[in-house]
Amino acid sequence: MTTRPLTRAAAFALGAVAGYLADARFADPRRGHPVAVFGDAAARLERRMWRDDRAAGAAYTALCVGTVAAGAVALDRTVGRRPLGRAALAAAATWTVLGGTSLTREARTIGRSLAAGDLTAARERLPHLCGRDPSALDGQQIARAVVESVAENTADAVVNALTWGALAGTPGLLAFRAVNTLDAMVGHRSPRHARFGWASARLDDVAGWPGARLTALLTVAASPEPRTAWRVWRRDGTAHPSPNAGQAESAFAGAVGVRLGGTLQYGERVEHRPVLGAELRPVTVDDIERACTLSRRVGALAVGTTVAGHLLLRAALSRRGRA
């Protein structure tokens, strides 16, 4: 009896599951992370290419993302003839782009400091999780910032990348991580990057659109209170100034049963955002663990959805090609 070799789609699916399990077990490597290597290279290029101009920023974005995408396609084709090689590449890429375990570890570290009454330690650790100025935040405000960051980064660091893996395989995984990394580097609103970072920010909005909605749906499915999660998401999901962040944050607000949003401070910049789940209670320290548990559930559902979606998509394309 002969065994059939793995199809290309099945090899990617196997690798995606293996990569997800590797992230769950090992988290991000402390040193030499490929995303950090890409970030260092992109930062050096930014210093060379920077102009206070949208066209220059668009060229920078295209060069960075295009290089990663082209390299990933070439590597995928090189190993694609061997199913185990394709699976290994998908596993390595998935582990590289996912950050779910590191996300919840950071959040829980801050939660333990708050639970112990060590506000100084919590303030010192918060910048590892988000860009807010922690100096004037009290314990409740830090807890809210952590829950909001867990919600937003569950989309960015887990579901969005897996969504692009389902759509485009290993190149989709790596290209999305490049887009999202550039947005974190130059896409924020600062005097230096208001024009130069415009293309990176807009591309991240487009790339994150499908995954943000999937994150909200999976959050509803994973929630202990799915009706509340659904209601708050459908009502408040578009109130956020970001076209994508509000999807995950509003669903998490309803799922955890807390009120999110309001006034935020990023250095000298203050933002007054709409409240998500206004009728719900304020965030407490215990809600950090609830948000982390929910994030892990959403991640597990996301990898299952990725595998199923990729297999179904490739099967449909194969049938269409034979027609």
C-alpha positions as CSV (number, residue, x, y, z in Angstrom):
1,M,0.0,0.0,0.0
2,T,1.4,3.4,-1.0
3,T,0.8,6.6,0.9
4,R,0.0,9.8,-1.0
5,P,2.4,12.6,-0.5
6,L,1.2,15.8,1.2
7,T,-0.4,18.3,-1.1
8,R,1.0,21.8,-1.1
9,A,-2.0,23.0,0.9
10,A,-1.8,20.2,3.4
11,A,1.9,20.9,3.9
12,F,1.2,24.5,4.7
13,A,-1.6,23.6,7.0
14,L,0.7,21.1,8.9
15,G,3.4,23.8,9.2
16,A,1.0,26.5,10.4
17,V,-0.2,24.2,13.2
18,A,3.4,23.3,14.1
19,G,4.4,27.0,14.1
20,Y,1.4,27.9,16.3
21,L,2.4,25.2,18.8
22,A,6.0,26.4,18.8
23,D,4.9,29.9,19.7
24,A,2.7,28.6,22.4
25,R,5.6,26.6,23.9
26,F,8.6,28.8,23.3
27,A,7.2,32.3,22.6
28,D,9.5,34.7,20.8
29,P,13.2,34.1,20.9
30,R,15.0,36.6,23.2
31,R,17.7,37.4,20.6
32,G,18.0,37.4,16.8
33,H,14.3,37.4,16.2
34,P,13.7,37.7,12.4
35,V,11.2,40.5,12.9
36,A,13.8,42.5,14.9
37,V,16.3,41.9,12.2
38,F,13.9,43.2,9.6
39,G,13.1,46.2,11.8
40,D,16.8,47.1,12.2
41,A,17.2,46.9,8.4
42,A,14.1,49.0,7.8
43,A,15.2,51.6,10.3
44,R,18.6,52.0,8.5
45,L,16.8,52.3,5.2
46,E,14.4,54.9,6.7
47,R,17.3,57.1,7.7
48,R,18.5,57.0,4.1
49,M,15.2,57.5,2.4
50,W,13.4,59.8,4.7
51,R,11.8,62.9,3.2
52,D,8.9,64.9,4.5
53,D,6.9,63.5,1.6
54,R,4.2,60.9,1.0
55,A,5.8,59.7,-2.3
56,A,9.1,59.0,-0.5
57,G,7.2,57.1,2.2
58,A,5.3,55.1,-0.4
59,A,8.5,54.1,-2.1
60,Y,10.0,53.1,1.2
61,T,7.0,51.0,2.1
62,A,7.0,49.3,-1.3
63,L,10.7,48.5,-1.1
64,C,10.5,47.0,2.4
65,V,7.3,45.0,1.9
66,G,8.1,44.0,-1.7
67,T,11.5,42.7,-0.7
68,V,10.0,40.5,2.0
69,A,7.2,39.3,-0.2
70,A,9.4,38.5,-3.2
71,G,11.9,36.7,-1.0
72,A,9.2,34.6,0.6
73,V,7.7,33.7,-2.8
74,A,11.1,32.6,-4.1
75,L,11.9,30.6,-1.0
76,D,8.4,29.0,-1.1
77,R,8.9,28.0,-4.7
78,T,12.4,26.6,-3.9
79,V,11.2,24.3,-1.2
80,G,7.7,23.8,-2.6
81,R,8.7,20.6,-4.6
82,R,9.2,18.8,-1.3
83,P,6.2,18.7,1.0
84,L,8.2,18.4,4.2
85,G,10.3,21.4,3.2
86,R,7.2,23.4,2.6
87,A,5.8,22.3,5.9
88,A,9.0,23.3,7.7
89,L,9.1,26.7,6.0
90,A,5.4,27.3,7.0
91,A,6.2,26.3,10.6
92,A,9.2,28.6,10.8
93,A,7.3,31.5,9.2
94,T,4.3,31.0,11.5
95,W,6.4,30.9,14.6
96,T,8.2,34.0,13.3
97,V,5.1,36.1,12.8
98,L,3.0,35.1,15.8
99,G,3.4,36.9,19.1
100,G,0.4,35.7,21.1
101,T,2.4,34.0,23.8
102,S,4.8,36.9,24.3
103,L,1.7,39.2,24.4
104,T,0.0,37.4,27.2
105,R,3.2,36.9,29.1
106,E,3.9,40.7,29.1
107,A,0.3,41.4,30.1
108,R,0.4,38.9,33.0
109,T,3.7,40.3,34.2
110,I,2.1,43.8,34.5
111,G,-1.0,42.2,36.1
112,R,1.1,40.5,38.8
113,S,2.8,43.8,39.6
114,L,-0.6,45.6,39.9
115,A,-1.9,42.7,42.1
116,A,1.1,43.1,44.4
117,G,0.5,46.9,44.6
118,D,3.8,47.6,42.8
119,L,2.6,50.5,40.6
120,T,6.2,51.6,39.8
121,A,7.0,48.2,38.3
122,A,3.8,48.1,36.4
123,R,4.5,51.6,34.9
124,E,8.0,50.6,34.0
125,R,6.7,47.5,32.2
126,L,3.8,49.0,30.3
127,P,5.9,50.4,27.4
128,H,6.9,46.8,26.6
129,L,3.2,46.3,25.7
130,C,1.9,49.6,24.2
131,G,3.0,53.2,23.4
132,R,1.2,55.1,26.1
133,D,2.8,57.3,28.6
134,P,2.5,55.4,32.0
135,S,3.9,58.2,34.2
136,A,0.5,59.6,35.3
137,L,-1.6,56.4,35.1
138,D,-3.0,54.8,38.2
139,G,-3.6,51.1,38.7
140,Q,-7.0,51.0,37.1
141,Q,-5.8,53.0,34.1
142,I,-2.9,50.7,33.6
143,A,-5.2,47.7,33.8
144,R,-7.4,49.2,31.1
145,A,-4.4,49.9,28.9
146,V,-3.3,46.3,29.2
147,V,-6.7,44.9,28.4
148,E,-7.0,47.2,25.4
149,S,-3.5,46.2,24.2
150,V,-4.3,42.5,24.6
151,A,-7.4,43.0,22.5
152,E,-5.7,45.0,19.7
153,N,-2.6,42.9,19.6
154,T,-4.6,39.6,19.5
155,A,-5.6,40.9,16.1
156,D,-2.3,42.3,15.0
157,A,0.1,39.7,16.5
158,V,-2.1,36.6,15.9
159,V,-5.2,36.6,13.8
160,N,-4.3,39.1,11.1
161,A,-1.1,37.2,10.1
162,L,-2.9,33.9,10.1
163,T,-5.6,35.3,8.0
164,W,-3.1,36.2,5.3
165,G,-1.5,32.8,5.7
166,A,-4.9,31.3,4.8
167,L,-5.2,33.5,1.8
168,A,-1.6,33.5,0.5
169,G,0.4,30.8,2.4
170,T,3.8,31.5,3.7
171,P,4.4,34.6,1.6
172,G,1.1,36.0,3.1
173,L,2.3,35.4,6.6
174,L,5.6,37.2,6.1
175,A,4.4,40.0,4.0
176,F,1.7,40.9,6.6
177,R,4.3,40.9,9.4
178,A,6.4,43.3,7.3
179,V,3.4,45.6,6.8
180,N,2.5,45.6,10.5
181,T,6.1,46.2,11.6
182,L,6.4,49.2,9.3
183,D,3.2,50.6,10.7
184,A,4.6,50.3,14.2
185,M,7.8,52.0,13.1
186,V,6.6,54.9,10.9
187,G,2.9,54.7,10.7
188,H,2.1,56.6,13.9
189,R,1.3,60.3,13.9
190,S,4.5,62.1,14.7
191,P,6.0,65.3,13.2
192,R,8.7,63.2,11.4
193,H,6.3,60.5,10.0
194,A,3.1,62.4,9.4
195,R,3.7,62.3,5.6
196,F,6.5,59.7,5.3
197,G,4.6,57.1,7.3
198,W,1.2,57.7,5.5
199,A,1.6,54.8,3.1
200,S,2.7,52.4,5.7
201,A,-0.3,53.3,7.9
202,R,-2.8,53.1,5.1
203,L,-1.4,49.8,3.9
204,D,-1.7,48.4,7.4
205,D,-5.3,49.5,7.6
206,V,-6.1,47.7,4.3
207,A,-4.1,44.5,5.3
208,G,-5.7,44.4,8.7
209,W,-9.3,44.8,7.6
210,P,-10.2,41.1,7.1
211,G,-8.4,39.9,10.2
212,A,-9.8,42.5,12.4
213,R,-13.4,41.4,11.6
214,L,-12.4,37.8,12.0
215,T,-10.9,38.6,15.4
216,A,-14.2,40.1,16.5
217,L,-16.2,37.1,15.3
218,L,-13.8,34.6,17.0
219,T,-13.9,36.7,20.1
220,V,-17.7,36.4,20.2
221,A,-17.4,32.6,19.6
222,A,-14.8,32.3,22.4
223,S,-16.6,34.6,24.8
224,P,-18.4,33.3,28.0
225,E,-20.9,36.0,27.2
226,P,-21.4,35.8,23.4
227,R,-24.6,37.9,23.3
228,T,-22.9,40.8,25.1
229,A,-19.8,40.5,23.0
230,W,-21.9,40.5,19.8
231,R,-24.0,43.5,20.9
232,V,-21.1,45.7,22.0
233,W,-19.1,44.8,18.9
234,R,-21.9,45.5,16.4
235,R,-22.8,48.8,18.2
236,D,-19.4,50.2,19.0
237,G,-17.0,48.5,16.6
238,T,-16.9,51.5,14.2
239,A,-16.7,54.2,16.9
240,H,-13.0,53.8,17.3
241,P,-10.8,56.2,15.2
242,S,-8.9,53.2,13.8
243,P,-10.9,51.2,11.2
244,N,-9.6,48.0,12.6
245,A,-8.6,48.4,16.3
246,G,-12.2,49.1,17.4
247,Q,-13.4,45.8,16.0
248,A,-11.3,43.7,18.4
249,E,-11.5,46.1,21.4
250,S,-15.3,46.4,21.3
251,A,-15.7,42.6,21.0
252,F,-13.2,42.1,23.9
253,A,-15.1,44.8,25.9
254,G,-18.3,42.8,25.6
255,A,-16.7,39.4,26.1
256,V,-14.8,40.4,29.3
257,G,-17.7,42.6,30.4
258,V,-15.8,45.8,30.8
259,R,-15.8,49.4,29.6
260,L,-12.9,50.4,27.3
261,G,-11.8,53.5,25.5
262,G,-11.9,57.1,26.7
263,T,-8.9,59.5,27.2
264,L,-5.5,58.2,26.3
265,Q,-2.0,59.8,26.4
266,Y,0.9,59.0,24.0
267,G,3.8,61.1,25.2
268,E,2.7,64.7,24.7
269,R,-0.3,63.7,22.5
270,V,-3.7,63.2,24.2
271,E,-6.5,61.4,22.4
272,H,-10.2,61.4,23.5
273,R,-11.7,58.2,22.1
274,P,-15.3,57.0,22.3
275,V,-16.1,54.6,25.1
276,L,-16.7,51.0,24.1
277,G,-19.2,49.2,26.2
278,A,-20.3,52.3,28.1
279,E,-22.9,50.4,30.1
280,L,-20.4,47.9,31.4
281,R,-18.2,48.1,34.5
282,P,-14.7,49.6,34.7
283,V,-11.7,47.4,34.2
284,T,-10.1,45.8,37.3
285,V,-6.7,44.0,37.7
286,D,-8.4,40.6,37.5
287,D,-9.7,41.4,34.0
288,I,-6.1,41.2,32.7
289,E,-6.1,37.4,33.2
290,R,-9.6,37.2,31.7
291,A,-8.4,39.1,28.6
292,C,-5.3,36.8,28.3
293,T,-7.4,33.7,28.6
294,L,-9.8,35.0,25.9
295,S,-6.8,35.9,23.7
296,R,-5.4,32.4,23.8
297,R,-8.8,31.0,23.0
298,V,-9.2,33.3,20.0
299,G,-5.7,32.3,18.8
300,A,-6.5,28.6,18.9
301,L,-9.7,29.3,16.9
302,A,-7.8,31.4,14.5
303,V,-5.2,28.7,13.6
304,G,-8.1,26.2,13.1
305,T,-9.8,28.7,10.8
306,T,-6.6,29.4,9.0
307,V,-6.0,25.7,8.3
308,A,-9.6,25.1,7.2
309,G,-9.7,28.2,5.1
310,H,-6.4,27.5,3.3
311,L,-7.4,23.9,2.5
312,L,-10.8,25.0,1.2
313,L,-9.4,27.9,-0.8
314,R,-6.7,25.7,-2.5
315,A,-9.3,23.0,-3.2
316,A,-11.6,25.5,-4.9
317,L,-8.8,27.0,-6.9
318,S,-7.7,23.5,-8.0
319,R,-11.2,22.6,-9.1
320,R,-11.4,25.8,-11.0
321,G,-8.1,25.2,-12.7
322,R,-9.3,21.8,-13.9
323,A,-12.6,23.1,-15.2
